[in-house]
Amino acid sequence: MDNGPMADSHQEERKGTKDLFLETLTRLGCQYEIDDEDEADIRFAFQGEFFVVRATNESPFLHIYDTQWEQIDLYDIDEFSRLRKAINESNIANSVITVYTINESGGTVNVHSKSAILFIPEIPDISDYLRSALGEFFQVHETVRMEMAKQRELEKSHPD
């Protein structure tokens, strides 16, 4: 079904997700780098934290990654147990999903977080919307750290 020239001009005016994201990053004062091998991957720093966003103009969603923001010793069994519990609590309380990976050769457990958000021109105050979505990652960091501290305190007050 052809909607005539008006439909075509509307499509041309509509900014794609990736273009809108890059424009919004610039408005937030963030410098970014587009991956040479995969142009959908965009690296940038926000409030001292490094993020990778996967964005294309064909999808209305951004996939935001905050990788290796925490690391513990793989062989510290008590700390690993606390971390697993803290991640579970964080995933219940927050919209950003947190996981851990094990690096056996390095002897570490690394913590990563991910979120997918709708990012279209129709969203009002899109800069604030992005700022808020990125802020959720910092909430996750705080939740995990607070939960681990709470578990340490519980262990001190209730030794076996």
C-alpha positions, 0 to 999 in steps of 0.5 A, spaced: 500 500 500 503 506 497 501 512 502 504 517 497 510 522 497 508 524 504 509 517 507 516 517 504 518 524 507 515 522 514 520 516 513 526 520 511 525 525 517 524 519 522 531 519 525 533 511 526 535 509 533 543 509 532 543 516 529 538 518 535 542 515 540 549 518 538 545 525 537 543 524 545 550 522 547 553 528 544 547 532 548 549 529 554 557 531 553 559 524 552 564 522 547 563 515 543 567 511 539 564 506 534 567 499 533 571 498 527 569 491 526 562 492 528 559 498 527 553 497 531 557 497 538 558 504 541 563 505 547 562 511 551 563 513 558 558 516 563 559 518 570 566 515 570 563 508 568 564 505 561 559 502 557 557 499 550 551 500 547 549 495 541 544 500 536 542 500 529 537 504 525 533 498 524 531 496 531 527 501 536 531 498 542 538 499 545 542 494 548 546 497 554 552 493 557 556 495 563 561 489 563 566 487 568 564 493 573 566 488 579 571 482 580 572 478 586 577 472 587 574 465 584 577 462 590 574 466 596 568 461 597 565 466 602 565 472 598 563 468 591 557 466 595 555 473 598 556 475 590 551 470 588 546 472 593 547 479 592 546 478 584 540 474 585 537 480 590 539 485 585 535 482 579 529 481 583 529 489 585 532 492 579 530 492 571 537 492 569 540 484 569 546 482 572 550 476 571 557 473 573 562 470 569 568 465 571 575 466 568 578 460 571 585 462 568 585 469 571 582 466 578 576 471 578 569 472 578 567 478 573 560 482 574 556 484 568 550 488 567 545 489 561 539 492 559 534 493 553 530 500 552 526 502 547 529 509 544 525 512 539 524 520 537 517 520 540 520 519 547 519 526 550 526 529 554 530 523 551 536 526 554 533 525 561 530 518 559 537 516 557 540 519 563 535 515 567 536 508 564 544 509 565 543 511 572 539 504 573 546 501 572 549 505 578 543 503 582 545 496 581 552 497 583 550 500 589 545 494 590 550 488 589 555 492 594 550 493 599 547 486 599 554 483 600 556 488 606 549 486 609 551 479 608 558 480 611 554 483 617 549 478 618 555 473 618 559 477 623 553 477 628 551 470 627 557 466 627 557 458 626 
